[in-house]
Amino acid sequence: MFAPSAGPGRAVPLRFSGAGTGQPKTAGQGEDLDRLILKLLAVGLTDRAVARQLNLSRRTVQRHVATLMTRLGARTRLRAGVQGIRQGWL
């Protein structure tokens, strides 16, 4: 995921608060991490891209996505995004 930079034809990676710090998740950060993962999925990132962006393993992201989909009652990633919006998570 990229944001436009000052120069034409150049892009810089987007950075999210707390993303990519390499710090382990602590109690209270779980929901924030879930929301962040849901936001990244909503803009179309793959599990692999989300994992790179957040400095997590792809398997960790897959587990979070599966948990989110269960909590939201969604069978697809698209539906998870829709449900996330409806429930005020996004």
Secondary structure as the mmCIF struct_conf table of DSSP 4:
data_model
#
loop_
_struct_conf.conf_type_id
_struct_conf.id
_struct_conf.beg_label_comp_id
_struct_conf.beg_label_asym_id
_struct_conf.beg_label_seq_id
_struct_conf.end_label_comp_id
_struct_conf.end_label_asym_id
_struct_conf.end_label_seq_id
STRN STRN1 PHE A 2 PRO A 4
BEND BEND1 ALA A 6 GLY A 7
TURN_TY1_P TURN_TY1_P1 PRO A 8 GLY A 9
STRN STRN2 ALA A 11 PRO A 13
TURN_TY1_P TURN_TY1_P2 SER A 17 GLY A 20
HELX_LH_PP_P HELX_LH_PP_P1 GLN A 23 LYS A 25
TURN_TY1_P TURN_TY1_P3 ALA A 27 GLN A 29
HELX_RH_AL_P HELX_RH_AL_P1 GLY A 30 ALA A 42
TURN_TY1_P TURN_TY1_P4 VAL A 43 GLY A 44
HELX_RH_AL_P HELX_RH_AL_P2 ASP A 47 LEU A 54
TURN_TY1_P TURN_TY1_P5 ASN A 55 ASN A 55
HELX_RH_AL_P HELX_RH_AL_P3 ARG A 58 LEU A 72
TURN_TY1_P TURN_TY1_P6 GLY A 73 GLY A 73
BEND BEND2 ARG A 75 THR A 76
HELX_RH_AL_P HELX_RH_AL_P4 ARG A 77 ARG A 86
TURN_TY1_P TURN_TY1_P7 GLN A 87 GLY A 88
#
